[in-house]
Amino acid sequence: MVYFTIIKDENENPRNLTDVSEFLLLELSEDPELQPVLAGLFLSMYLVTVLGNLLIILAVSSDSHLHTPMYFFLSNLSLADIAFTSTTVPKVIVDIQTHSRVISYVGCLTQMSLFAIFGDMEDMLLSVMAYDRFVAICYPLYYPVIMNPCFCGFLVLLSFFLSLLDSQLHNCIALQITCFKDAEIPNFFCDPSQLPHLACCDTFTNNIVMYFLAAIFGFLPILGILFSYYKIVSSILRVPSSGGRYKAFSTCGSHLSVVCLFYGTGVGGYLSSDVSSYPRKGAVASVMYTVVTPMLNPFIYSLRNRDIKSALRQLQARIL
């Protein structure tokens, strides 16, 4: 049950909610016959995501030939994918099985915080990987010097601490909300962008801060990726042979595919939630970037990368 205090207006109509201790999440389907199907679908996608990304991490760690900056960042991206999916999907499966939509206030803030941390980690790591490819292709002679192990570790730690900072700023915004128009969140998880919309007080300042954070932690990494690929394409076009151009660009193919998938589904999910008047359409779009994208990343890197496929075969041979 959701406990809150109701503030009534002059006509005795409920207007504001204070002292909210629990929220109601959106049901993906009201059809009871679809609930077992949805639970099975989410469970299978979650297991595929965890298993696929764990295989990438094991393949990279077990093969000494893959102990390079590119695959070091890839293993960290796989770890972030597992954590990102684990913040939402297990809760969805439990809610479907227990026929409950309730999440506590503390649980909502925790889920929102972890979602922001690992979502931003993916964002930052994709930009770091683009920078890695930029250095490898544009400055190949200086690559071992620039992308040394200490600097690679620093980039990963910097990505984590920046993600943690963004998460804490979102939490500060949420904690300032003392009055809610509604206790129902129009998504199947506590999205950092949704909770401020439930505030019944003036949210102009919070919206400015949210847009500023989106510009810093969203658009700056995108600009970094675009700049890196602009330099990469310019450098590749100067290669005289077509075989050399193909070989140079093939090292970026998997990363470019993941970037398009991550940002395409992410932007599409947020646009559909803002434009569509039906919350479930926005929730379905959210499934794409919270569940489907982390599940597809291992397939993209393993199917398009001969080194990963070779390492996976060697890992299978060791296990068998």
Buried (B, 14 or more C-beta within 10 A) or exposed (E): EBEBEEEEEEEEEEBBBEEBEBBBBBBBEEEEEEBEEBBEBBBEBBEBBBEBBBBBBBBBBEBEEBEBBBBBBBBBBBBBBBBBBBBBBEBBBEBBEEEEBBBBBEBBBBBBBBBBBBBBBBBBBBBBBBBBBBBBBBBEEEBEEBBEEEEBEEBBEEBBEBBBBBBEBBBEBBEBBEBBBBBBBBBBBBBBBBBBBBBBEEBEEBBEBBEEBEEBBBEEBBEBBEBBBEBBBEBBEEBEEEEEBEEBBEBBEBBBBBBEBBBEBBBBBBEBBEEBEEBBEBBBBBBBBBBBBBBBBBEBBBEBBEBBBBBBEBBEEEEE
